[in-house]
Each structure stands twice: as C-alpha cells, then as structure tokens.
Amino acid sequence: METNMSAQEILSHASARATEQQLPYAGAVTPEEAWNLLQQDPSVILIDVRTQAERDWIGKVSVPEQQHGAVQWSLYPGGTPNPAFLSQLKETVPDKQRCIVFLCRSGVRSRHAAKAATEAGYTQCFDILEGFEGDKDTAGHRKTVGGWCFRQLPWTGA
C-alpha cells in the first residue's frame, strides 16, 4: 500500500492519469490512494454510486460518516439510470470545489458519475479504479482480482 504519499502527491498522480488516459474528469486513484487520501484530508468525500441493494447485500466501505455519501448512479431493480443523480449529488455535496472520489462495483459507473459531475460543474472528481469488488476472476467471482475489498481496505460486510 502506498502510505508514504502526501495527499497532494496522490492528487498529482491521479491528474497525471487523467492526462495520460484523456479522462474527462480530474483523475483516477487506486483504492489504496483513495483510502490514504481520505485518511489525510477530512474534506475529501467518497460517493458510493452503487445501488442501495448492493451496499446492503455486498457491503460498504468503512470511512467516517462525514466523508461518505451514497448517490445511486442506476436504480435497482432494472439498472435504469437514476434521473435524480445530479440533484441528489448536489444535496450530498453542495460545494462544487470539494474533492470527490467516486466508487462503484468495478470502476465503470464511477467513471460515468465522475464525468457527469464534472460536466455539472464539480471541479475535483476522481474515479476509484477497480471499484469495490474489482473485476471477475476466471471462475466469475469478484473480490479476488482487484478492488477495495481485495486490497484489504476497511469495509463492512452484509
């Protein structure tokens, strides 16, 4: 785990990824970088964009309540887009200058959320690479290849 990097260094690496990968938002952080950033800077907030069902049944990150928010990118059941995503994000994070790290299951919805938030005027949107559970392994299981859980970062199970 990269524990020796300052918050500024983490954000600098994340911004470099954005430039290298031509991301339409401020940058991307590894799960370890996100955890360290949250530990070092209490103003950073993690927005979990998974469905409430995923958080209830699979688990959720263990971060201080003031650093955690939940705004569904898509709705359960059916996976339809959440038409209230941006208004709910604004209620959760009214300060558009606040640093936000977005988390989903595997890193797909969080990218979309970071892009949408950036387009809505948020200036410090970062995707958490690999997501909460990571990609599927050869047997089709998650939490074994990458992600918050695989990296053994704090979380609570269902």
TABEL-V348423 format. One record per backbone hydrogen bond with DSSP energy under -0.5 kcal/mol. NH is the residue of the N-H (numbers start at 1). CO is the residue of the C=O. If there is no record, write none. Layout:
nh=NH co=CO
nh=NH co=CO
//
This chain:
nh=3 co=1
nh=10 co=6
nh=11 co=7
nh=12 co=8
nh=13 co=9
nh=14 co=10
nh=15 co=11
nh=16 co=12
nh=17 co=13
nh=18 co=14
nh=19 co=15
nh=20 co=16
nh=21 co=17
nh=22 co=18
nh=22 co=19
nh=23 co=18
nh=27 co=125
nh=28 co=14
nh=29 co=127
nh=34 co=30
nh=35 co=31
nh=36 co=32
nh=37 co=33
nh=38 co=34
nh=39 co=35
nh=40 co=36
nh=41 co=37
nh=42 co=40
nh=44 co=41
nh=45 co=99
nh=46 co=67
nh=47 co=45
nh=47 co=101
nh=48 co=46
nh=48 co=69
nh=49 co=47
nh=49 co=103
nh=55 co=51
nh=56 co=52
nh=57 co=53
nh=58 co=54
nh=59 co=54
nh=60 co=156
nh=62 co=154
nh=63 co=61
nh=67 co=64
nh=68 co=65
nh=69 co=46
nh=71 co=48
nh=73 co=49
nh=74 co=49
nh=75 co=80
nh=79 co=75
nh=80 co=75
nh=82 co=73
nh=83 co=81
nh=85 co=82
nh=88 co=84
nh=89 co=85
nh=90 co=86
nh=91 co=87
nh=92 co=88
nh=93 co=89
nh=96 co=94
nh=98 co=95
nh=100 co=124
nh=101 co=45
nh=102 co=100
nh=102 co=126
nh=103 co=47
nh=112 co=108
nh=113 co=109
nh=114 co=110
nh=115 co=111
nh=116 co=112
nh=117 co=113
nh=118 co=114
nh=119 co=115
nh=120 co=116
nh=121 co=118
nh=122 co=117
nh=123 co=96
nh=126 co=100
nh=126 co=124
nh=127 co=27
nh=128 co=102
nh=129 co=29
nh=129 co=127
nh=131 co=128
nh=132 co=104
nh=133 co=105
nh=134 co=105
nh=134 co=130
nh=137 co=141
nh=140 co=137
nh=143 co=133
nh=145 co=135
nh=148 co=131
nh=149 co=132
nh=151 co=147
nh=152 co=149
nh=153 co=148
nh=156 co=60
nh=158 co=58
//
